[in-house]
Amino acid sequence: MPKNSGFVLDRSVPQGSPLSPSLYNLFMDEFGEMVSAIPRYVADFPAELFADGVLVTAKTSTGLQALLDIASKWTNDRRMIWNTKKVKSTSNKASDVRALRKAS
């Protein structure tokens, strides 16, 4: 009897799988709906989902924190982890830039 050459995959899709784009879209659709439900005074376009990434935008640092809280809850509920090596933050407000410099 031949040995099993399979592997265990708890969460994830193998890199390069033809199913990856479809599964990503199905899985992330709910996240997109959740962040899109926030008021427009927080963000005009709160999230963009593409390839294997997510871009969240907000008009204020408070609004951004609200979006990040939603993202954190969503991933925790699904036993997921964001790849923090890919997380970036930027702002065009001088007060936010100063706050980000102090935090780093």
N, C-alpha and C positions, 0 to 999 in steps of 0.2 A: 504494500500500500504506500503511495507517495506521501511525502511530508507536506503538510499544509504550508504554503508560502504566503498566506494571507497575513493581515495585521489588524490590530484593534484600533478603531477610530471612534473615540467617545463623542467629540464635538469638533466639527470642522468638515471641510471638503478637501480632498487631496489637491495639491497645487496642479494647475493645468487641466483639471477635470472639465469636460464639456458641459457638465451640469452646473458648474460654479456660477455663471452669470444669471441663470434662471433661478437657482436657489437663493442667491443673494437678493434678487428683486422680490421674490416671494417673502423672504424673511424680513427684509428691511422696510417693506411697505407699511407695516404697522407703525414703525418708528417715525417714518415720514408723516403719517397721519397725525400722530401724537404731537409732534412739534409744530405742525401746520395749524393746529387748533389754538395756538397761543394768540393773544391779541396783536393786531397790526401795529399798535404803538410800541410794542417790544421789538418786532422785526418784520420787515416787509416780506422777505424771503428767508424764513428761519433755518431751512435746511436744504441742502442739495446732496443727493445721493448719486454716486457715480462709481463705476468699476468696482473697486473694493474699498471705497472711502466715503467719508461723510464730511461735509462742510457745514458748520453752523454759524450763523451770523446774527448779530443783535445790534440795536441802536445804542445800548448802554451796557456798562459792565454788569449792572444788576440784571438786565435782560439776558445777557450771555450766561450768567450764573444760573438763571432759571432754566435755560436750555440745557446746560450741562447737568443740572439736577435731574431733568427728565431723562437725559441720556444715561446717567448713572443708574437710575432706578430701572430703566428698561433693560440695561445689560445685566444688572444684578438679578432681576426676575427671571432672566433666561440663562443664568450661569455663564455669562460671557465676560470677556475681559477686553477692554480697548487696548490697542497697541500704543502705549504711551510714547514710544520712540518716534511715532509719526505725528504726535499732537503738537500743534503750533498755535500761538496766540499773537494777534496783532490788533492794533487800534490806531485810529487817526485822530483821537482826542488827546491833547497834551496831558490832561490830568490822568487818563488811563495809562499813558506811556510811563509817566512818573511812578504810578502805583505798580506797574509790571516790573519796572527796574528795581524797586524796593523789594519786591517779592522774590526776585531771582538772586 
